Amino acid sequence: MPRSRHTVPLLILIIVIGAASAATALLIDWLPDQASEQASRVDTLLWFVVWVSLALFTVVMAVLLYSIWRFRVPEEDDEDGPPTHGNTQLEIIWTIVPAVLLAVVAVWAYIVLADNEALAAKEDRITIDVTAEQFAWSFSYPDDNIASGDLRVPVGKQLELKMRAKDVIHDFYVTEWKVKQDVVPGITTKLIVDPDKVGTYQIICAELCGVGHGIMRARVIVMEQDDYESWLADAKREVAQQAAAANAGSGSDSGSGDAAGSGDEGGTTTTGETP
């Protein structure tokens, strides 16, 4: 079968553009570290989409650049090009291939989402209430009656974050966990995540929420189970001491304004951390 005169230059362009695209994808550290069970599933799907996109980009750019070079006309040529009907076979191919790829990505994304949101057994799950407001995050642990400006969690336990917004739409996002969720006024949204790497990570708001959007940050501190239990015990003890101090102050002088103010301050259940 005779080889077309276009084959070799097209192959050279495909190799050059493909190599440059692959090098760009592989030699630059594009993604943050993985710090949850959900992260590997999300990254695998993302890299599949990236490689498919790079393959299509390589073919399209090779054909485009070759056509610009090979089929250029002299500057003085103002005539119309010859009429062409098109290529039915080619049109069928470039319709079917994207449709199949979209179907694969849609099914794969559904599977990833279902796996990421699968609930663990109750004894392996911690429920935490998250409150968002302009421009701060706060976290409360309903089972232990404490609150904190930092999200402290044990490694290896599933988190069920129940989130509410006081004012406008926010978005809870930890880049290393690779999952995010809108926090909407008037409703409670939920995010499931399984941290599997000890460390301190940044919580950001990924939804434009006002002039202070860029500083709406908090920390998530993933701890070993023993360290988490120690922190929890200290937080409960601090809450108990605050309550005892409030009761003692109100009991000693219930009619004084100073005592009333002391009781209000002592009634808080925070751990003393800055939100």
Phi, psi and omega in degrees: 000125182294142181271134179294147179291349180272346189296308185297309179297325177295317178297320179298315178297319179298317180295315182294310181294320179297318179295318179295320180293316180296320179297319178298321181287323189268327188273347177254133180278088188284325191253147175291167179299154176271132182224022177207162177295328180292333189298317183295323179294316181294316182295321179299315178296318181298316180293327174300313179297320180297313183293321176296318180296319179294323178296314178294319178300318181298313181295313182297315181293323178297313179296318181297310182295319179296320181294321178298321181280312189285324188251022176291156180240159178300152182300328183277356182275108180253009182283154175290150176287164180294141179291137178230143181278333184115189182227102184300318181298316179295319180296323177294317181297312184281000169267318183289316184301308177299324179296318178295317180298318178297320179296318179298313181296320180296314180294316180298316180297321178297317180296316179299315181297318179296317179294320182293330184260006179293129182278138174277173176300152186302323181289344178255016185230139178244129178262128180228134176270131180244130178242130179245138175207160178291113359227071186207158174247146171221153188226135177230148183247093188299329181288341183241358176059043176228162178222161185204153173275345174251146174269105180255127185218154176274147177288145177084002177249143178281139178254133171247102183266118177258116194243139178225150177245141180273339189225287183240179179287129173241179178213120181276123184212127170241113190299324182288340177274340176067018176230152180210162183206135174293145175243114194243133177300139175090347178225162176253119176259161187228142177227131178252130179211146180240090180297134180229017180217123179292139178161177177246126184232162183264133171263128180236159170267121184258019178230124181304118189234007179141187186294335180263016183305319185292342180253009179279088186229156172207174179248143165248125183247109179268121190240160169295154185303317180296318179294322179295315180296324177295316178297319180297318179296318178296319180295318178296320180295320179295319178297316179298320179295320177297316180295319179296319179295321179295317180294319180295319180294317181288330180286327184285327181207077186292339183268351184275146179294325179296320181293322179296320178295322179296322179294322179295318183291321184287344184283355181291153179246020179282162181270004179092001179275150180280123179297000000 
